[in-house]
Amino acid sequence: MPMTNKNKKLIQGNIALCEGAIRGRCQAYFGYPITPQNEVTSHMARRMRETGRVFLQAESELAAINMVLGAAVTGTRVMTSSSSPGISLKQEGISYLCANELPCVIGNVMRGGPGLGNISGSQSDYFQATKGGGHGDYRMLTLAPASVQEMYDFATEAFNLAEKYRNPVMLLADGYLGQIMEALDYDTAYTLETYDKSWILDGCKGREPRSIYSLIMGEGELEEHNLHLQQKYSLIKQQEVKYELVNTENADIILVAFGIAARVCKGVLEMAGNAGIRLGLIRPVSLWPFPSDVIASCARNCGIFLVVEMNHGQMVEDVRLAINGRAETEFYGRAGGVIIKREDVFEKVKELLKR
């Protein structure tokens, strides 16, 4: 009889996101329903109550992100989630969270756009997540899961990263990944770190009062604060770059893809292997900080890179910057909630090899 893991369960990506956050000791969740991540709000409504934690369905996305800010100043491990148009509405609050250096976790299960678009999966929020959709010079750590297991694992780790750097962390998935069901291992290794919280607002009886604010009006003070933030972002870029490499040594062409598109590309690698084509894959796991140095290093030995995305070309700009003319950079994408097919990517690979 085959061995079975009793702690494995067939589960939906959106539910895995919730359970990973709960394992990460998320103490409060504030959200507002939107497809294709409605399962997150509905599941958290039940599970947060079962575990003695806070759930509140806000009256809007704007209210939800400001509730996150209010909870974060007290040191509470707090989370919100939405899908593309909802995340757009949260942008001012996200800028405030970054300016105030407040840790939180934000889930974006992307849908097709622009505008209301549709409820199918897309990857068209890359610019918004990695370049800052709100105002000012700020950055969010952005992780791109590619499986139900990673939805779970990354949600736990996101709380550690948020508190380590006192910064929002975004989990950038898509509607397909949120809706698919896969076996989830609940027993993957993790560590819940503890970080200094001497900055939180928790009353000042017996001590000097503290304050957290982002209206900085003194001469030169705002520039000084921005320089402090940039130093923190530089540290994040040194320490938190995450990626996966597959068959990149001696590859004739290297694919670059994240999330669900990277899973499709792994199927393309299998097709290429059967055809005797040397094909590699770079999967950025952290979209910010971006694995620019890794891509640049691979460009020394490979002359063609094919960036595959479910949009009309966003991450490809960061790949071109990393390669900096050392190799040819091509793009293949589908938008509007259309999932990429491995056969179409493989045809693009063969077309490039004929040149």
KEKE-3310 file (N, C-alpha, C; in steps of 0.2 Angstrom, whole numbers, plus 5000, padded with zeros to 4 digits):
npx = (5004:5003:5011:5003:5001:4995:4994:4992:4982:4969:4967:4961:4969:4967:4962:4973:4981:4975:4976:4990:4992:4986:4994:5005:5002:4993:4984:4973:4962:4956:4945:4937:4924:4929:4929:4942:4945:4936:4934:4944:4940:4928:4933:4942:4933:4926:4937:4946:4937:4935:4948:4950:4953:4953:4941:4935:4923:4925:4918:4922:4936:4945:4942:4946:4960:4964:4960:4969:4981:4978:4978:4991:4999:4999:5006:5000:4999:4994:4982:4977:4967:4964:4958:4964:4956:4952:4964:4970:4962:4967:4979:4983:4983:4992:5004:5005:5007:5019:5027:5026:5032:5026:5022:5014:5003:4998:4987:4986:4976:4976:4966:4959:4962:4963:4953:4936:4937:4938:4935:4944:4961:4976:4991:4994:4996:5009:5018:5011:5013:5027:5033:5027:5011:5005:5008:5024:5041:5043:5044:5038:5041:5038:5031:5030:5020:5019:5012:4999:5005:5015:5008:5003:5015:5022:5014:5015:5028:5028:5024:5035:5045:5038:5038:5052:5058:5049:5039:5026:5022:5018:5009:5008:4998:4988:4971:4969:4978:4973:4961:4964:4965:4976:4987:4991:5004:5003:5013:5026:5042:5045:5049:5044:5048:5054:5053:5060:5048:5048:5043:5030:5013:5006:5000:5006:5008:5018:5030:5038:5028:5025:5026:5019:5019:5017:5017:5029:5036:5047:5062:5071:5069:5060:5067:5077:5071:5066:5079:5083:5073:5077:5089:5085:5078:5089:5096:5086:5087:5099:5098:5086:5083:5075:5074:5072:5081:5082:5090:5098:5112:5122:5111:5102:5092:5084:5070:5060:5050:5036:5025:5010:5013:5026:5024:5018:5029:5038:5032:5035:5049:5050:5044:5054:5065:5062:5063:5076:5081:5090:5084:5082:5076:5072:5065:5058:5055:5055:5048:5050:5063:5071:5078:5090:5104:5106:5100:5108:5120:5117:5116:5128:5132:5121:5113:5100:5085:5068:5054:5040:5024:5008:5002:5004:5017:5027:5036:5046:5053:5061:5069:5076:5083:5091:5099:5105:5108:5117:5112:5099:5083:5067:5049:5034:5017:5000:4985:4971:4965:4968:4975:4991:4997:5007:5011:5010:5020:5031:5031:5035:5048:5054:5054:5062:5074:5077:5082)
npy = (4994:5011:5025:5037:5055:5062:5075:5081:5089:5091:5107:5124:5137:5151:5148:5141:5153:5159:5150:5149:5162:5162:5153:5160:5168:5179:5192:5200:5203:5213:5216:5217:5211:5204:5196:5187:5183:5180:5169:5171:5181:5176:5163:5168:5175:5165:5157:5166:5170:5157:5155:5165:5178:5193:5198:5208:5214:5227:5243:5247:5246:5256:5259:5247:5246:5257:5253:5243:5250:5257:5246:5241:5251:5247:5236:5225:5209:5210:5209:5212:5209:5208:5210:5216:5229:5233:5233:5244:5254:5254:5261:5274:5272:5262:5269:5277:5267:5263:5274:5277:5266:5254:5237:5225:5213:5211:5204:5201:5194:5193:5199:5200:5215:5232:5243:5237:5225:5207:5192:5182:5175:5185:5193:5207:5217:5219:5230:5239:5233:5232:5244:5254:5259:5269:5286:5295:5290:5274:5257:5240:5224:5211:5196:5181:5168:5152:5140:5131:5127:5136:5148:5146:5144:5156:5165:5164:5167:5180:5188:5187:5194:5207:5212:5211:5221:5232:5235:5235:5219:5212:5198:5192:5185:5176:5175:5162:5154:5157:5150:5136:5119:5110:5097:5101:5102:5104:5103:5110:5116:5130:5146:5156:5172:5184:5202:5218:5229:5241:5253:5253:5260:5260:5265:5277:5276:5280:5282:5291:5298:5291:5294:5291:5296:5303:5316:5327:5341:5350:5359:5351:5339:5329:5325:5318:5308:5301:5297:5288:5278:5274:5268:5257:5250:5247:5238:5228:5224:5218:5207:5199:5194:5182:5167:5155:5143:5134:5122:5132:5132:5132:5134:5136:5145:5155:5155:5167:5169:5172:5166:5158:5158:5154:5140:5135:5137:5127:5116:5118:5117:5103:5099:5104:5097:5084:5087:5089:5102:5114:5122:5134:5140:5155:5159:5172:5174:5183:5198:5211:5213:5212:5199:5204:5203:5190:5187:5195:5188:5176:5180:5181:5169:5165:5169:5172:5178:5174:5181:5177:5181:5184:5196:5212:5215:5218:5214:5211:5223:5225:5214:5217:5228:5222:5213:5222:5224:5214:5202:5196:5200:5194:5194:5186:5186:5185:5193:5200:5190:5178:5162:5157:5145:5130:5125:5136:5144:5136:5135:5148:5148:5139:5146:5157:5150:5147:5159)
npz = (5000:4996:5004:5014:5016:5030:5033:5021:5009:4997:4990:4987:4979:4984:4997:5002:5003:5014:5024:5026:5030:5042:5049:5049:5060:5058:5064:5062:5049:5036:5023:5007:4996:4980:4964:4957:4970:4980:4989:4998:5007:5012:5018:5027:5035:5042:5048:5055:5065:5071:5076:5086:5082:5073:5061:5048:5037:5027:5022:5010:4998:5001:5014:5020:5018:5025:5038:5039:5041:5053:5062:5060:5066:5079:5080:5077:5068:5052:5038:5021:5006:4989:4972:4956:4952:4964:4972:4965:4971:4984:4983:4988:5002:5003:4999:5011:5021:5017:5019:5032:5037:5040:5044:5035:5026:5009:4998:4981:4969:4954:4940:4924:4914:4907:4918:4923:4917:4917:4925:4924:4926:4926:4922:4923:4933:4936:4934:4943:4955:4957:4953:4961:4963:4969:4975:4977:4982:4984:4989:4988:4995:4984:4981:4970:4970:4963:4964:4973:4985:4987:4988:5001:5009:5006:5011:5024:5026:5022:5033:5041:5034:5032:5045:5048:5040:5042:5033:5020:5012:4997:4990:4974:4964:4953:4945:4940:4948:4960:4960:4956:4961:4972:4979:4996:5007:5024:5033:5030:5032:5043:5051:5064:5066:5078:5080:5084:5092:5097:5092:5091:5093:5108:5119:5132:5145:5159:5151:5138:5125:5109:5091:5075:5059:5042:5037:5034:5037:5040:5035:5024:5030:5025:5014:5020:5027:5015:5011:5021:5019:5006:5009:5017:5007:4998:5006:5007:4993:4993:5001:5000:4987:4977:4967:4954:4945:4930:4921:4915:4912:4898:4889:4874:4872:4884:4894:4903:4916:4927:4941:4936:4923:4922:4926:4915:4906:4911:4906:4893:4893:4894:4882:4874:4878:4873:4860:4858:4860:4868:4882:4894:4910:4919:4934:4941:4958:4969:4964:4966:4977:4961:4952:4945:4944:4942:4930:4922:4923:4917:4905:4899:4894:4886:4871:4868:4875:4880:4886:4895:4898:4905:4899:4890:4890:4903:4914:4905:4903:4914:4912:4901:4905:4914:4906:4897:4884:4881:4876:4865:4868:4868:4867:4872:4874:4881:4884:4894:4902:4896:4896:4894:4882:4881:4869:4860:4865:4863:4849:4847:4852:4843:4832:4835:4835:4822:4817)
capx = (5000:5007:5011:4999:5003:4988:4993:4991:4975:4967:4964:4961:4975:4964:4961:4980:4983:4972:4979:4997:4992:4984:5000:5010:5000:4989:4979:4968:4961:4951:4944:4930:4924:4929:4931:4942:4948:4931:4935:4949:4936:4923:4936:4944:4927:4925:4943:4948:4933:4937:4955:4950:4956:4949:4939:4930:4922:4925:4913:4925:4943:4948:4941:4950:4967:4965:4960:4976:4985:4977:4980:4998:5003:4999:5011:4996:5000:4987:4982:4971:4968:4959:4960:4966:4953:4952:4971:4970:4959:4971:4986:4985:4984:4999:5009:5005:5010:5027:5030:5026:5036:5021:5022:5007:5003:4993:4987:4982:4974:4975:4961:4960:4960:4961:4946:4933:4940:4934:4937:4949:4967:4980:4998:4995:4997:5016:5020:5008:5016:5034:5035:5023:5005:5003:5013:5030:5047:5042:5044:5035:5043:5033:5033:5025:5019:5018:5008:4995:5010:5019:5003:5003:5022:5024:5009:5018:5035:5027:5023:5042:5048:5035:5041:5059:5059:5044:5037:5021:5024:5013:5009:5005:4996:4983:4965:4970:4982:4969:4956:4966:4966:4982:4988:4995:5007:5003:5019:5032:5046:5044:5051:5041:5053:5051:5057:5059:5042:5048:5041:5022:5009:5002:4999:5012:5008:5025:5035:5037:5024:5028:5021:5020:5016:5021:5017:5035:5036:5053:5066:5075:5067:5057:5072:5081:5066:5067:5086:5082:5069:5081:5094:5082:5077:5095:5097:5082:5089:5105:5097:5080:5081:5073:5073:5073:5084:5081:5093:5101:5119:5123:5105:5102:5087:5082:5064:5060:5042:5034:5019:5007:5016:5032:5022:5017:5036:5041:5030:5039:5055:5049:5044:5060:5070:5060:5065:5083:5083:5093:5080:5082:5071:5073:5058:5059:5051:5054:5047:5054:5068:5071:5085:5094:5111:5106:5099:5114:5125:5115:5116:5135:5132:5116:5112:5092:5080:5061:5051:5033:5019:5001:5000:5007:5024:5029:5042:5051:5057:5066:5074:5080:5087:5096:5103:5108:5111:5122:5109:5093:5077:5061:5043:5028:5012:4993:4982:4964:4963:4969:4980:4996:4998:5014:5012:5012:5027:5036:5032:5039:5055:5057:5054:5068:5080:5078:5085)
capy = (5000:5017:5029:5043:5060:5064:5082:5084:5090:5095:5113:5129:5142:5156:5145:5141:5159:5161:5146:5151:5169:5161:5150:5166:5172:5185:5193:5204:5203:5218:5216:5218:5205:5205:5190:5180:5181:5180:5164:5173:5185:5171:5159:5172:5177:5159:5155:5171:5169:5151:5155:5170:5183:5199:5198:5213:5216:5234:5245:5248:5244:5262:5258:5241:5248:5262:5249:5239:5255:5258:5240:5240:5255:5244:5230:5219:5206:5212:5207:5213:5206:5210:5209:5221:5236:5234:5235:5251:5259:5254:5263:5279:5269:5258:5274:5279:5262:5263:5280:5276:5260:5249:5230:5221:5208:5212:5199:5203:5189:5197:5198:5204:5222:5237:5244:5231:5219:5201:5188:5177:5177:5189:5196:5214:5221:5219:5237:5242:5230:5233:5251:5258:5262:5276:5292:5295:5285:5269:5250:5235:5217:5208:5188:5179:5161:5148:5134:5132:5126:5142:5152:5144:5145:5163:5169:5163:5170:5187:5191:5188:5199:5213:5214:5212:5227:5237:5237:5230:5214:5210:5192:5194:5179:5178:5171:5154:5151:5157:5145:5129:5115:5105:5095:5106:5100:5108:5103:5112:5120:5138:5149:5163:5176:5190:5208:5223:5232:5247:5258:5253:5264:5255:5269:5279:5277:5278:5283:5296:5296:5290:5296:5288:5300:5304:5323:5329:5348:5354:5360:5345:5333:5324:5321:5314:5302:5297:5294:5283:5273:5271:5264:5251:5246:5244:5232:5222:5221:5214:5201:5196:5192:5175:5165:5148:5142:5127:5121:5138:5131:5129:5134:5140:5150:5155:5158:5171:5169:5171:5164:5153:5158:5150:5133:5134:5137:5121:5111:5120:5114:5096:5098:5106:5092:5079:5089:5090:5109:5116:5127:5135:5145:5159:5161:5177:5173:5190:5202:5216:5215:5208:5195:5207:5201:5183:5187:5197:5183:5171:5183:5180:5163:5163:5175:5174:5177:5175:5183:5175:5184:5185:5203:5214:5216:5222:5212:5211:5229:5224:5209:5221:5232:5218:5211:5228:5223:5208:5196:5197:5199:5193:5194:5182:5187:5185:5197:5200:5184:5172:5159:5155:5138:5129:5124:5142:5146:5131:5137:5154:5145:5136:5152:5161:5146:5147:5165)
capz = (5000:4996:5010:5013:5021:5033:5033:5014:5008:4991:4993:4982:4980:4988:5003:5005:5005:5020:5029:5026:5034:5049:5051:5050:5065:5056:5070:5059:5042:5034:5016:5003:4991:4973:4961:4958:4977:4985:4994:5004:5012:5015:5022:5033:5040:5047:5051:5060:5071:5075:5080:5091:5079:5070:5054:5047:5030:5027:5017:5003:4998:5004:5021:5022:5018:5031:5044:5040:5043:5060:5066:5060:5070:5086:5080:5075:5061:5049:5031:5017:5000:4984:4965:4952:4953:4972:4974:4963:4976:4990:4982:4993:5008:5002:5000:5018:5025:5016:5021:5039:5038:5044:5041:5033:5020:5004:4993:4975:4965:4948:4935:4917:4914:4912:4920:4927:4914:4918:4931:4922:4928:4922:4926:4921:4938:4938:4935:4949:4961:4958:4952:4965:4960:4972:4975:4981:4981:4989:4987:4992:4993:4980:4980:4965:4970:4956:4965:4979:4990:4988:4991:5008:5012:5005:5015:5031:5026:5021:5039:5044:5030:5033:5052:5048:5037:5043:5026:5017:5007:4992:4987:4968:4961:4947:4946:4939:4953:4966:4959:4955:4967:4972:4986:5000:5013:5029:5037:5027:5038:5043:5057:5065:5069:5082:5079:5089:5091:5102:5089:5090:5098:5113:5125:5134:5153:5162:5146:5133:5120:5102:5086:5068:5054:5036:5035:5036:5034:5041:5030:5022:5034:5020:5010:5025:5028:5009:5010:5025:5015:5001:5012:5018:5001:4996:5011:5005:4987:4994:5005:4999:4980:4977:4960:4953:4939:4928:4914:4912:4909:4891:4885:4868:4874:4891:4896:4909:4917:4934:4943:4932:4916:4923:4926:4908:4903:4913:4901:4887:4894:4893:4875:4871:4879:4869:4853:4858:4861:4875:4884:4901:4913:4925:4937:4947:4964:4971:4958:4969:4973:4955:4951:4939:4943:4940:4923:4919:4923:4912:4898:4897:4891:4882:4867:4867:4881:4879:4892:4894:4903:4903:4898:4884:4891:4908:4917:4900:4903:4919:4910:4896:4909:4917:4901:4895:4877:4881:4873:4862:4872:4864:4871:4870:4880:4880:4889:4895:4905:4892:4898:4889:4880:4880:4862:4857:4867:4860:4842:4847:4853:4837:4827:4837:4834:4815:4815)
cpx = (5004:5006:5007:5001:4996:4988:4993:4984:4974:4964:4965:4966:4973:4964:4968:4983:4981:4975:4986:4997:4991:4990:5005:5008:4997:4984:4973:4968:4955:4951:4937:4930:4925:4932:4937:4945:4942:4931:4940:4944:4931:4927:4939:4939:4926:4931:4946:4944:4934:4943:4955:4953:4951:4947:4934:4929:4921:4919:4915:4933:4947:4948:4946:4957:4969:4964:4966:4981:4984:4979:4988:5002:5003:5003:5007:4998:4994:4988:4976:4972:4962:4961:4960:4963:4953:4959:4972:4967:4963:4977:4988:4987:4991:5005:5010:5008:5017:5030:5030:5029:5032:5021:5015:5008:4997:4993:4983:4982:4972:4970:4962:4958:4963:4954:4943:4935:4935:4937:4942:4956:4972:4986:4999:4995:5005:5019:5018:5011:5023:5037:5032:5017:5003:5009:5019:5035:5046:5043:5041:5039:5037:5035:5027:5025:5018:5014:5004:5000:5013:5014:5003:5010:5023:5020:5012:5024:5034:5027:5030:5045:5045:5038:5048:5061:5054:5042:5031:5025:5018:5014:5005:5004:4991:4976:4965:4973:4977:4963:4958:4966:4972:4983:4993:4997:5007:5009:5026:5035:5045:5047:5047:5045:5050:5056:5055:5052:5042:5045:5033:5019:5004:5000:5005:5012:5015:5031:5033:5033:5028:5023:5023:5016:5020:5020:5024:5037:5042:5058:5071:5074:5064:5062:5076:5077:5067:5074:5086:5078:5073:5086:5091:5080:5083:5097:5093:5084:5095:5103:5091:5078:5080:5071:5074:5076:5083:5085:5096:5108:5118:5116:5106:5097:5085:5075:5064:5052:5041:5027:5016:5010:5023:5030:5021:5024:5039:5039:5033:5046:5055:5048:5050:5065:5069:5063:5073:5086:5085:5089:5081:5076:5073:5066:5060:5053:5049:5053:5050:5056:5069:5078:5089:5100:5111:5105:5105:5119:5124:5116:5123:5136:5127:5114:5104:5089:5073:5057:5043:5029:5012:4999:5004:5014:5026:5035:5048:5055:5062:5071:5078:5085:5093:5101:5107:5112:5116:5119:5102:5087:5071:5055:5037:5023:5005:4990:4974:4961:4964:4975:4985:4996:5005:5016:5014:5018:5032:5037:5036:5047:5058:5058:5061:5075:5082:5081:5092)
cpy = (5006:5021:5035:5048:5063:5071:5085:5084:5094:5101:5119:5134:5148:5154:5144:5147:5161:5157:5147:5158:5167:5157:5155:5170:5179:5186:5197:5204:5208:5218:5217:5214:5208:5198:5192:5178:5181:5175:5166:5177:5180:5166:5162:5174:5171:5157:5159:5171:5163:5151:5161:5176:5188:5198:5204:5215:5223:5236:5247:5246:5250:5261:5252:5243:5253:5258:5245:5244:5256:5252:5239:5245:5252:5238:5224:5216:5206:5211:5210:5209:5209:5208:5216:5228:5238:5236:5242:5256:5259:5258:5269:5276:5265:5263:5276:5274:5262:5269:5280:5270:5255:5242:5228:5217:5210:5207:5202:5197:5192:5195:5202:5211:5225:5238:5238:5225:5213:5198:5183:5180:5181:5191:5203:5219:5222:5226:5240:5240:5232:5240:5256:5262:5268:5281:5291:5289:5280:5262:5245:5228:5214:5200:5186:5171:5158:5142:5136:5131:5133:5148:5152:5146:5153:5167:5169:5168:5178:5191:5192:5194:5206:5216:5215:5219:5233:5239:5232:5225:5212:5203:5193:5187:5181:5173:5164:5151:5152:5152:5138:5126:5110:5103:5099:5102:5105:5108:5105:5116:5127:5140:5156:5167:5182:5196:5213:5227:5238:5253:5259:5258:5260:5259:5271:5280:5275:5279:5289:5294:5295:5293:5292:5293:5301:5311:5326:5336:5352:5354:5354:5339:5327:5321:5317:5308:5298:5294:5288:5277:5270:5266:5257:5247:5243:5238:5226:5219:5217:5207:5197:5194:5184:5173:5158:5147:5135:5127:5127:5137:5128:5129:5138:5146:5150:5159:5162:5172:5169:5168:5158:5152:5153:5142:5131:5133:5130:5115:5112:5117:5107:5095:5099:5100:5086:5080:5090:5097:5110:5122:5128:5140:5148:5161:5166:5175:5179:5195:5209:5214:5210:5205:5198:5204:5194:5183:5190:5192:5178:5173:5183:5174:5161:5170:5177:5173:5178:5176:5181:5178:5184:5192:5205:5217:5221:5220:5212:5217:5228:5219:5213:5225:5228:5215:5216:5227:5217:5202:5199:5196:5200:5193:5189:5183:5186:5189:5196:5193:5178:5169:5156:5147:5136:5127:5130:5145:5142:5133:5144:5153:5143:5142:5156:5157:5146:5154:5164)
cpz = (5000:5002:5009:5018:5024:5033:5026:5013:5001:4993:4987:4984:4985:4996:5006:5007:5012:5026:5031:5031:5041:5052:5053:5056:5063:5061:5068:5052:5040:5026:5013:4998:4984:4970:4957:4965:4982:4991:4999:5009:5016:5019:5028:5038:5045:5051:5056:5066:5075:5079:5085:5088:5076:5063:5053:5040:5030:5022:5010:5004:5001:5011:5023:5022:5024:5038:5045:5043:5051:5064:5066:5064:5078:5086:5079:5068:5057:5041:5028:5010:4995:4977:4961:4953:4960:4974:4971:4968:4982:4989:4987:5000:5009:5003:5007:5022:5024:5019:5029:5042:5043:5041:5040:5027:5016:4999:4987:4970:4958:4943:4929:4918:4907:4913:4924:4924:4914:4924:4930:4925:4923:4926:4924:4926:4940:4939:4941:4955:4962:4957:4957:4961:4963:4971:4979:4979:4986:4985:4991:4990:4990:4979:4975:4966:4963:4958:4972:4985:4992:4990:4999:5011:5011:5010:5022:5031:5025:5027:5042:5040:5031:5040:5052:5045:5038:5037:5023:5012:5003:4990:4980:4964:4955:4948:4945:4945:4960:4966:4958:4962:4966:4979:4990:5006:5019:5034:5035:5033:5037:5050:5058:5069:5073:5081:5084:5087:5096:5099:5089:5095:5102:5119:5128:5142:5155:5157:5142:5128:5113:5097:5079:5063:5048:5033:5038:5033:5035:5036:5029:5026:5030:5016:5014:5026:5021:5009:5015:5022:5010:5003:5014:5012:4998:5000:5008:4998:4988:4997:5003:4991:4980:4969:4960:4946:4937:4921:4911:4909:4902:4887:4879:4868:4881:4892:4902:4910:4925:4935:4938:4925:4917:4924:4919:4905:4905:4908:4894:4887:4892:4886:4871:4872:4874:4862:4853:4858:4868:4877:4891:4903:4919:4928:4943:4952:4967:4965:4960:4976:4967:4954:4945:4938:4941:4933:4919:4918:4918:4905:4895:4893:4886:4878:4866:4873:4878:4885:4890:4899:4900:4904:4892:4885:4897:4912:4912:4900:4908:4916:4905:4900:4912:4912:4898:4888:4876:4877:4870:4867:4868:4869:4868:4876:4877:4886:4890:4898:4901:4894:4893:4888:4879:4873:4859:4859:4864:4852:4842:4848:4847:4832:4828:4835:4826:4812:4814)
residu = (MET:PRO:MET:THR:ASN:LYS:ASN:LYS:LYS:LEU:ILE:GLN:GLY:ASN:ILE:ALA:LEU:CYS:GLU:GLY:ALA:ILE:ARG:GLY:ARG:CYS:GLN:ALA:TYR:PHE:GLY:TYR:PRO:ILE:THR:PRO:GLN:ASN:GLU:VAL:THR:SER:HIS:MET:ALA:ARG:ARG:MET:ARG:GLU:THR:GLY:ARG:VAL:PHE:LEU:GLN:ALA:GLU:SER:GLU:LEU:ALA:ALA:ILE:ASN:MET:VAL:LEU:GLY:ALA:ALA:VAL:THR:GLY:THR:ARG:VAL:MET:THR:SER:SER:SER:SER:PRO:GLY:ILE:SER:LEU:LYS:GLN:GLU:GLY:ILE:SER:TYR:LEU:CYS:ALA:ASN:GLU:LEU:PRO:CYS:VAL:ILE:GLY:ASN:VAL:MET:ARG:GLY:GLY:PRO:GLY:LEU:GLY:ASN:ILE:SER:GLY:SER:GLN:SER:ASP:TYR:PHE:GLN:ALA:THR:LYS:GLY:GLY:GLY:HIS:GLY:ASP:TYR:ARG:MET:LEU:THR:LEU:ALA:PRO:ALA:SER:VAL:GLN:GLU:MET:TYR:ASP:PHE:ALA:THR:GLU:ALA:PHE:ASN:LEU:ALA:GLU:LYS:TYR:ARG:ASN:PRO:VAL:MET:LEU:LEU:ALA:ASP:GLY:TYR:LEU:GLY:GLN:ILE:MET:GLU:ALA:LEU:ASP:TYR:ASP:THR:ALA:TYR:THR:LEU:GLU:THR:TYR:ASP:LYS:SER:TRP:ILE:LEU:ASP:GLY:CYS:LYS:GLY:ARG:GLU:PRO:ARG:SER:ILE:TYR:SER:LEU:ILE:MET:GLY:GLU:GLY:GLU:LEU:GLU:GLU:HIS:ASN:LEU:HIS:LEU:GLN:GLN:LYS:TYR:SER:LEU:ILE:LYS:GLN:GLN:GLU:VAL:LYS:TYR:GLU:LEU:VAL:ASN:THR:GLU:ASN:ALA:ASP:ILE:ILE:LEU:VAL:ALA:PHE:GLY:ILE:ALA:ALA:ARG:VAL:CYS:LYS:GLY:VAL:LEU:GLU:MET:ALA:GLY:ASN:ALA:GLY:ILE:ARG:LEU:GLY:LEU:ILE:ARG:PRO:VAL:SER:LEU:TRP:PRO:PHE:PRO:SER:ASP:VAL:ILE:ALA:SER:CYS:ALA:ARG:ASN:CYS:GLY:ILE:PHE:LEU:VAL:VAL:GLU:MET:ASN:HIS:GLY:GLN:MET:VAL:GLU:ASP:VAL:ARG:LEU:ALA:ILE:ASN:GLY:ARG:ALA:GLU:THR:GLU:PHE:TYR:GLY:ARG:ALA:GLY:GLY:VAL:ILE:ILE:LYS:ARG:GLU:ASP:VAL:PHE:GLU:LYS:VAL:LYS:GLU:LEU:LEU:LYS:ARG)
# end
